[in-house]
Amino acid sequence: MSTATMERPTAPSNAAGSSDSRSIDLAFTSADQVHEGLENAVEALIETAAQDGNCGIRVTRLEPGRYKVALDESVPFGETHEDIAA
């Protein structure tokens, strides 16, 4: 049996009037879960990105099975970029 976790930390208290999460941390125990899990996380952040209108989404592979999906002002609005952490 495999499991996936999706954590949505709350925004810092000094965020500009928004309680929306700007990042999602993911951990997968099976490669079969990665694609769907990342798609769901990106979909969850698209609404917030559309409200901001000044950032895109960055998906970072932190290590095997661990990813971070976050709004990123260095990514153009409407785009999703993928990275692998060093």
N, CA, C and O atoms as CSV, one atom per row, in Angstrom:
chain,resi,resn,atom,element,x,y,z
A,1,MET,N,N,0.838,-1.170,0.000
A,1,MET,CA,C,0.000,0.000,0.000
A,1,MET,C,C,0.887,1.238,0.000
A,1,MET,O,O,1.865,1.303,0.744
A,2,SER,N,N,0.556,2.201,-0.815
A,2,SER,CA,C,1.348,3.412,-0.887
A,2,SER,C,C,0.505,4.612,-0.476
A,2,SER,O,O,-0.720,4.602,-0.591
A,3,THR,N,N,1.185,5.634,0.000
A,3,THR,CA,C,0.474,6.837,0.435
A,3,THR,C,C,1.177,8.071,-0.083
A,3,THR,O,O,2.374,8.051,-0.367
A,4,ALA,N,N,0.423,9.138,-0.202
A,4,ALA,CA,C,0.966,10.442,-0.575
A,4,ALA,C,C,0.450,11.443,0.438
A,4,ALA,O,O,-0.683,11.337,0.907
A,5,THR,N,N,1.275,12.406,0.769
A,5,THR,CA,C,0.820,13.458,1.675
A,5,THR,C,C,0.930,14.795,0.981
A,5,THR,O,O,1.848,15.025,0.195
A,6,MET,N,N,-0.002,15.669,1.273
A,6,MET,CA,C,0.018,17.012,0.711
A,6,MET,C,C,-0.175,17.973,1.869
A,6,MET,O,O,-1.233,17.991,2.497
A,7,GLU,N,N,0.832,18.761,2.149
A,7,GLU,CA,C,0.768,19.715,3.242
A,7,GLU,C,C,0.603,21.107,2.680
A,7,GLU,O,O,1.317,21.496,1.756
A,8,ARG,N,N,-0.340,21.866,3.231
A,8,ARG,CA,C,-0.564,23.233,2.785
A,8,ARG,C,C,-0.356,24.147,3.985
A,8,ARG,O,O,-1.293,24.416,4.737
A,9,PRO,N,N,0.876,24.623,4.165
A,9,PRO,CA,C,1.137,25.488,5.313
A,9,PRO,C,C,0.372,26.799,5.185
A,9,PRO,O,O,0.099,27.269,4.081
A,10,THR,N,N,0.034,27.374,6.320
A,10,THR,CA,C,-0.650,28.657,6.287
A,10,THR,C,C,0.324,29.749,5.904
A,10,THR,O,O,1.532,29.618,6.098
A,11,ALA,N,N,-0.210,30.827,5.359
A,11,ALA,CA,C,0.631,31.955,4.945
A,11,ALA,C,C,1.193,32.640,6.174
A,11,ALA,O,O,0.557,32.622,7.227
A,12,PRO,N,N,2.375,33.248,6.069
A,12,PRO,CA,C,2.926,33.980,7.194
A,12,PRO,C,C,1.985,35.100,7.609
A,12,PRO,O,O,1.238,35.632,6.788
A,13,SER,N,N,2.024,35.455,8.892
A,13,SER,CA,C,1.111,36.463,9.412
A,13,SER,C,C,1.328,37.829,8.797
A,13,SER,O,O,0.430,38.670,8.850
A,14,ASN,N,N,2.501,38.082,8.209
A,14,ASN,CA,C,2.752,39.378,7.595
A,14,ASN,C,C,2.399,39.398,6.109
A,14,ASN,O,O,2.748,40.346,5.406
A,15,ALA,N,N,1.711,38.364,5.621
A,15,ALA,CA,C,1.313,38.337,4.211
A,15,ALA,C,C,0.338,39.468,3.935
A,15,ALA,O,O,-0.435,39.859,4.810
A,16,ALA,N,N,0.375,39.983,2.739
A,16,ALA,CA,C,-0.405,41.161,2.369
A,16,ALA,C,C,-1.901,40.857,2.319
A,16,ALA,O,O,-2.483,40.777,1.238
A,17,GLY,N,N,-2.518,40.690,3.474
A,17,GLY,CA,C,-3.958,40.520,3.555
A,17,GLY,C,C,-4.489,39.236,2.960
A,17,GLY,O,O,-5.681,39.151,2.666
A,18,SER,N,N,-3.657,38.242,2.772
A,18,SER,CA,C,-4.103,37.012,2.151
A,18,SER,C,C,-3.843,35.832,3.070
A,18,SER,O,O,-2.776,35.726,3.674
A,19,SER,N,N,-4.826,34.948,3.174
A,19,SER,CA,C,-4.616,33.739,3.966
A,19,SER,C,C,-4.404,32.533,3.059
A,19,SER,O,O,-4.326,31.405,3.546
A,20,ASP,N,N,-4.310,32.749,1.745
A,20,ASP,CA,C,-4.088,31.666,0.803
A,20,ASP,C,C,-2.672,31.134,0.933
A,20,ASP,O,O,-1.729,31.890,1.164
A,21,SER,N,N,-2.536,29.843,0.784
A,21,SER,CA,C,-1.225,29.223,0.801
A,21,SER,C,C,-0.504,29.534,-0.501
A,21,SER,O,O,-1.116,29.547,-1.569
A,22,ARG,N,N,0.783,29.780,-0.413
A,22,ARG,CA,C,1.574,30.080,-1.603
A,22,ARG,C,C,2.470,28.918,-1.981
A,22,ARG,O,O,3.173,28.986,-2.989
A,23,SER,N,N,2.458,27.833,-1.181
A,23,SER,CA,C,3.260,26.664,-1.531
A,23,SER,C,C,2.632,25.402,-0.951
A,23,SER,O,O,1.898,25.440,0.037
A,24,ILE,N,N,2.945,24.290,-1.599
A,24,ILE,CA,C,2.462,22.982,-1.164
A,24,ILE,C,C,3.646,22.034,-1.177
A,24,ILE,O,O,4.340,21.913,-2.187
A,25,ASP,N,N,3.880,21.360,-0.056
A,25,ASP,CA,C,4.936,20.357,0.037
A,25,ASP,C,C,4.310,18.982,-0.161
A,25,ASP,O,O,3.258,18.682,0.404
A,26,LEU,N,N,4.960,18.155,-0.962
A,26,LEU,CA,C,4.432,16.833,-1.289
A,26,LEU,C,C,5.464,15.757,-1.009
A,26,LEU,O,O,6.659,15.955,-1.229
A,27,ALA,N,N,4.996,14.623,-0.526
A,27,ALA,CA,C,5.854,13.454,-0.329
A,27,ALA,C,C,5.122,12.243,-0.887
A,27,ALA,O,O,3.964,12.001,-0.548
A,28,PHE,N,N,5.798,11.482,-1.742
A,28,PHE,CA,C,5.203,10.306,-2.378
A,28,PHE,C,C,6.001,9.069,-2.012
A,28,PHE,O,O,7.226,9.120,-1.902
A,29,THR,N,N,5.308,7.962,-1.823
A,29,THR,CA,C,5.990,6.699,-1.551
A,29,THR,C,C,5.997,5.797,-2.770
A,29,THR,O,O,6.602,4.726,-2.748
A,30,SER,N,N,5.320,6.228,-3.846
A,30,SER,CA,C,5.247,5.427,-5.063
A,30,SER,C,C,5.362,6.343,-6.273
A,30,SER,O,O,4.754,7.413,-6.308
A,31,ALA,N,N,6.139,5.926,-7.261
A,31,ALA,CA,C,6.305,6.719,-8.479
A,31,ALA,C,C,4.980,6.881,-9.217
A,31,ALA,O,O,4.794,7.855,-9.946
A,32,ASP,N,N,4.064,5.944,-9.038
A,32,ASP,CA,C,2.761,6.014,-9.699
A,32,ASP,C,C,1.937,7.220,-9.244
A,32,ASP,O,O,1.035,7.652,-9.963
A,33,GLN,N,N,2.226,7.756,-8.090
A,33,GLN,CA,C,1.451,8.859,-7.519
A,33,GLN,C,C,1.940,10.234,-7.954
A,33,GLN,O,O,1.198,11.211,-7.861
A,34,VAL,N,N,3.162,10.319,-8.421
A,34,VAL,CA,C,3.805,11.616,-8.643
A,34,VAL,C,C,3.051,12.487,-9.637
A,34,VAL,O,O,2.739,13.637,-9.328
A,35,HIS,N,N,2.756,11.974,-10.804
A,35,HIS,CA,C,2.129,12.781,-11.853
A,35,HIS,C,C,0.796,13.373,-11.386
A,35,HIS,O,O,0.587,14.582,-11.483
A,36,GLU,N,N,-0.086,12.541,-10.888
A,36,GLU,CA,C,-1.396,13.018,-10.439
A,36,GLU,C,C,-1.268,13.966,-9.249
A,36,GLU,O,O,-1.971,14.973,-9.179
A,37,GLY,N,N,-0.384,13.651,-8.328
A,37,GLY,CA,C,-0.196,14.503,-7.160
A,37,GLY,C,C,0.307,15.889,-7.521
A,37,GLY,O,O,-0.160,16.888,-6.975
A,38,LEU,N,N,1.272,15.950,-8.452
A,38,LEU,CA,C,1.787,17.251,-8.882
A,38,LEU,C,C,0.726,18.033,-9.651
A,38,LEU,O,O,0.598,19.245,-9.472
A,39,GLU,N,N,-0.028,17.356,-10.497
A,39,GLU,CA,C,-1.107,18.039,-11.224
A,39,GLU,C,C,-2.120,18.636,-10.266
A,39,GLU,O,O,-2.555,19.772,-10.456
A,40,ASN,N,N,-2.503,17.888,-9.238
A,40,ASN,CA,C,-3.462,18.389,-8.254
A,40,ASN,C,C,-2.922,19.601,-7.503
A,40,ASN,O,O,-3.660,20.552,-7.245
A,41,ALA,N,N,-1.648,19.570,-7.155
A,41,ALA,CA,C,-1.045,20.690,-6.440
A,41,ALA,C,C,-0.984,21.942,-7.316
A,41,ALA,O,O,-1.278,23.043,-6.848
A,42,VAL,N,N,-0.605,21.777,-8.577
A,42,VAL,CA,C,-0.561,22.921,-9.497
A,42,VAL,C,C,-1.961,23.498,-9.659
A,42,VAL,O,O,-2.136,24.715,-9.617
A,43,GLU,N,N,-2.956,22.643,-9.842
A,43,GLU,CA,C,-4.344,23.111,-9.973
A,43,GLU,C,C,-4.765,23.898,-8.739
A,43,GLU,O,O,-5.451,24.913,-8.852
A,44,ALA,N,N,-4.357,23.436,-7.567
A,44,ALA,CA,C,-4.724,24.122,-6.327
A,44,ALA,C,C,-4.136,25.526,-6.255
A,44,ALA,O,O,-4.741,26.417,-5.659
A,45,LEU,N,N,-2.965,25.734,-6.855
A,45,LEU,CA,C,-2.319,27.047,-6.797
A,45,LEU,C,C,-2.686,27.966,-7.957
A,45,LEU,O,O,-2.422,29.167,-7.893
A,46,ILE,N,N,-3.285,27.430,-9.010
A,46,ILE,CA,C,-3.619,28.262,-10.164
A,46,ILE,C,C,-4.562,29.397,-9.776
A,46,ILE,O,O,-4.386,30.525,-10.236
A,47,GLU,N,N,-5.550,29.119,-8.948
A,47,GLU,CA,C,-6.506,30.159,-8.542
A,47,GLU,C,C,-5.809,31.299,-7.807
A,47,GLU,O,O,-6.090,32.470,-8.063
A,48,THR,N,N,-4.914,30.965,-6.907
A,48,THR,CA,C,-4.174,31.996,-6.179
A,48,THR,C,C,-3.276,32.772,-7.126
A,48,THR,O,O,-3.166,33.992,-7.009
A,49,ALA,N,N,-2.633,32.090,-8.061
A,49,ALA,CA,C,-1.776,32.766,-9.036
A,49,ALA,C,C,-2.602,33.729,-9.887
A,49,ALA,O,O,-2.146,34.830,-10.194
A,50,ALA,N,N,-3.799,33.325,-10.265
A,50,ALA,CA,C,-4.664,34.193,-11.069
A,50,ALA,C,C,-5.078,35.433,-10.289
A,50,ALA,O,O,-5.196,36.514,-10.867
A,51,GLN,N,N,-5.299,35.294,-8.998
A,51,GLN,CA,C,-5.661,36.442,-8.163
A,51,GLN,C,C,-4.499,37.412,-8.051
A,51,GLN,O,O,-4.691,38.626,-8.126
A,52,ASP,N,N,-3.291,36.885,-7.872
A,52,ASP,CA,C,-2.101,37.736,-7.772
A,52,ASP,C,C,-1.799,38.400,-9.109
A,52,ASP,O,O,-1.535,39.600,-9.178
A,53,GLY,N,N,-1.843,37.604,-10.162
A,53,GLY,CA,C,-1.597,38.104,-11.507
A,53,GLY,C,C,-0.172,38.545,-11.780
A,53,GLY,O,O,0.091,39.160,-12.814
A,54,ASN,N,N,0.761,38.244,-10.875
A,54,ASN,CA,C,2.144,38.678,-11.081
A,54,ASN,C,C,3.153,37.558,-10.890
A,54,ASN,O,O,4.352,37.814,-10.774
A,55,CYS,N,N,2.674,36.310,-10.855
A,55,CYS,CA,C,3.626,35.217,-10.662
A,55,CYS,C,C,3.109,33.952,-11.331
A,55,CYS,O,O,1.921,33.805,-11.616
A,56,GLY,N,N,4.042,33.054,-11.567
A,56,GLY,CA,C,3.717,31.742,-12.091
A,56,GLY,C,C,3.933,30.708,-11.012
A,56,GLY,O,O,3.966,31.032,-9.825
A,57,ILE,N,N,4.080,29.461,-11.424
A,57,ILE,CA,C,4.222,28.358,-10.479
A,57,ILE,C,C,5.519,27.618,-10.766
A,57,ILE,O,O,5.840,27.325,-11.918
A,58,ARG,N,N,6.263,27.320,-9.699
A,58,ARG,CA,C,7.505,26.555,-9.811
A,58,ARG,C,C,7.333,25.230,-9.076
A,58,ARG,O,O,6.912,25.196,-7.919
A,59,VAL,N,N,7.667,24.131,-9.771
A,59,VAL,CA,C,7.643,22.791,-9.189
A,59,VAL,C,C,9.091,22.366,-8.998
A,59,VAL,O,O,9.849,22.284,-9.964
A,60,THR,N,N,9.476,22.097,-7.764
A,60,THR,CA,C,10.860,21.738,-7.464
A,60,THR,C,C,10.920,20.336,-6.870
A,60,THR,O,O,10.245,20.030,-5.887
A,61,ARG,N,N,11.742,19.493,-7.488
A,61,ARG,CA,C,12.004,18.162,-6.921
A,61,ARG,C,C,13.112,18.328,-5.903
A,61,ARG,O,O,14.249,18.636,-6.260
A,62,LEU,N,N,12.783,18.123,-4.633
A,62,LEU,CA,C,13.746,18.316,-3.557
A,62,LEU,C,C,14.658,17.102,-3.384
A,62,LEU,O,O,15.854,17.241,-3.127
A,63,GLU,N,N,14.086,15.935,-3.528
A,63,GLU,CA,C,14.792,14.651,-3.453
A,63,GLU,C,C,13.821,13.608,-3.968
A,63,GLU,O,O,12.647,13.920,-4.167
A,64,PRO,N,N,14.263,12.384,-4.191
A,64,PRO,CA,C,13.328,11.375,-4.696
A,64,PRO,C,C,12.084,11.278,-3.806
A,64,PRO,O,O,12.181,11.021,-2.605
A,65,GLY,N,N,10.924,11.486,-4.413
A,65,GLY,CA,C,9.667,11.380,-3.688
A,65,GLY,C,C,9.209,12.644,-2.979
A,65,GLY,O,O,8.102,12.669,-2.441
A,66,ARG,N,N,10.024,13.698,-2.960
A,66,ARG,CA,C,9.649,14.952,-2.279
A,66,ARG,C,C,9.687,16.112,-3.261
A,66,ARG,O,O,10.661,16.303,-3.988
A,67,TYR,N,N,8.601,16.881,-3.265
A,67,TYR,CA,C,8.451,18.015,-4.176
A,67,TYR,C,C,7.876,19.209,-3.441
A,67,TYR,O,O,7.217,19.069,-2.411
A,68,LYS,N,N,8.137,20.387,-3.988
A,68,LYS,CA,C,7.516,21.616,-3.500
A,68,LYS,C,C,6.913,22.314,-4.714
A,68,LYS,O,O,7.590,22.512,-5.723
A,69,VAL,N,N,5.646,22.683,-4.613
A,69,VAL,CA,C,4.952,23.416,-5.662
A,69,VAL,C,C,4.623,24.777,-5.060
A,69,VAL,O,O,3.935,24.860,-4.043
A,70,ALA,N,N,5.117,25.848,-5.694
A,70,ALA,CA,C,4.980,27.170,-5.080
A,70,ALA,C,C,4.764,28.264,-6.111
A,70,ALA,O,O,5.200,28.157,-7.258
A,71,LEU,N,N,4.082,29.320,-5.681
A,71,LEU,CA,C,3.999,30.521,-6.494
A,71,LEU,C,C,5.373,31.158,-6.482
A,71,LEU,O,O,6.043,31.176,-5.450
A,72,ASP,N,N,5.802,31.687,-7.635
A,72,ASP,CA,C,7.154,32.236,-7.745
A,72,ASP,C,C,7.125,33.440,-8.678
A,72,ASP,O,O,6.751,33.317,-9.845
A,73,GLU,N,N,7.519,34.605,-8.164
A,73,GLU,CA,C,7.495,35.832,-8.960
A,73,GLU,C,C,8.533,35.843,-10.076
A,73,GLU,O,O,8.439,36.665,-10.988
A,74,SER,N,N,9.525,34.947,-10.025
A,74,SER,CA,C,10.501,34.874,-11.109
A,74,SER,C,C,9.976,34.068,-12.302
A,74,SER,O,O,10.586,34.058,-13.372
A,75,VAL,N,N,8.843,33.396,-12.107
A,75,VAL,CA,C,8.194,32.652,-13.188
A,75,VAL,C,C,7.102,33.553,-13.767
A,75,VAL,O,O,6.267,34.060,-13.019
A,76,PRO,N,N,7.095,33.760,-15.080
A,76,PRO,CA,C,6.070,34.620,-15.680
A,76,PRO,C,C,4.653,34.106,-15.412
A,76,PRO,O,O,4.412,32.899,-15.372
A,77,PHE,N,N,3.737,35.035,-15.232
A,77,PHE,CA,C,2.337,34.702,-15.007
A,77,PHE,C,C,1.835,33.780,-16.121
A,77,PHE,O,O,2.103,34.022,-17.298
A,78,GLY,N,N,1.115,32.737,-15.751
A,78,GLY,CA,C,0.562,31.802,-16.722
A,78,GLY,C,C,1.479,30.651,-17.080
A,78,GLY,O,O,1.108,29.790,-17.877
A,79,GLU,N,N,2.679,30.622,-16.500
A,79,GLU,CA,C,3.630,29.550,-16.804
A,79,GLU,C,C,3.926,28.723,-15.565
A,79,GLU,O,O,3.784,29.192,-14.436
A,80,THR,N,N,4.341,27.476,-15.798
A,80,THR,CA,C,4.795,26.585,-14.732
A,80,THR,C,C,6.194,26.109,-15.118
A,80,THR,O,O,6.388,25.575,-16.210
A,81,HIS,N,N,7.165,26.300,-14.232
A,81,HIS,CA,C,8.537,25.853,-14.460
A,81,HIS,C,C,8.870,24.718,-13.508
A,81,HIS,O,O,8.349,24.648,-12.395
A,82,GLU,N,N,9.746,23.832,-13.963
A,82,GLU,CA,C,10.168,22.693,-13.157
A,82,GLU,C,C,11.661,22.793,-12.869
A,82,GLU,O,O,12.448,23.170,-13.737
A,83,ASP,N,N,12.041,22.450,-11.636
A,83,ASP,CA,C,13.438,22.459,-11.209
A,83,ASP,C,C,13.763,21.209,-10.438
A,83,ASP,O,O,12.876,20.529,-9.923
A,84,ILE,N,N,15.047,20.910,-10.362
A,84,ILE,CA,C,15.560,19.868,-9.483
A,84,ILE,C,C,16.532,20.536,-8.540
A,84,ILE,O,O,17.505,21.148,-8.982
A,85,ALA,N,N,16.284,20.429,-7.236
A,85,ALA,CA,C,17.168,21.056,-6.244
A,85,ALA,C,C,18.536,20.377,-6.294
A,85,ALA,O,O,18.642,19.168,-6.498
A,86,ALA,N,N,19.562,21.173,-6.105
A,86,ALA,CA,C,20.932,20.642,-6.154
A,86,ALA,C,C,21.267,19.808,-4.956
A,86,ALA,O,O,22.380,19.293,-4.854
